[in-house]
Each structure stands twice: as structure tokens, then as C-alpha cells.
Amino acid sequence: MQKSTDKSNAQEKNVTLLLEHSQAELKVLAHTMLASEYQDRLEFLLGQNREGKLSAQEEQELDDLLAEIDQLALLKAKADYTLSLLPKNH
């Protein structure tokens, strides 16, 4: 009965579980990666930033992209955590 206790603990800690998604959907979310075009753009912007060559528009773009990456990481973590609480289906 550890899994139901874990779910109760998550609710007490105000952790948002993604219970509305299927196990397959959660696996996809947990393994989602940043698209290569965004990764390339991120690397370019970070390089420009290191060299002090970002325009104000590029700086905003970098901030926005980093915020989106943070949201993606949070979603992935929630999906992974939710999966860890579900019974294993083989």
C-alpha cells in the first residue's frame, strides 16, 4: 500500500500530479526533449550572451526560451513523479 501513501503525501505537499494523463502519455512527457531548432537557437543565444553581444530583443528571446525550458523541465518532472506512483503495467 506504499503507492497510495505516496499519493497522499504528494497531495499533502501540494505536489501537482498529472493523473488525467494515461501512462503512455506520461512516459512521452517524461522523455520529451527540447526540439533541435530550439536547442540550436539556445546555444547561439548563450554564446552571444557570453560574448556580451546580445541585442535587447535577443536578450528577451533568451529569457523567454529559458522560461519555456524551465516549464518543460517542470512538466517532465511531474510526469516522471506521477509515473513513479502508478502501478507498473508490463
PyMOL commands that set and color helices and strands:
alter all, ss='L'
color gray80, all
select helices_A, chain A and resi 2-12+23-30+36-50+56-85
alter helices_A, ss='H'
color red, helices_A
deselect
rebuild
show_as cartoon
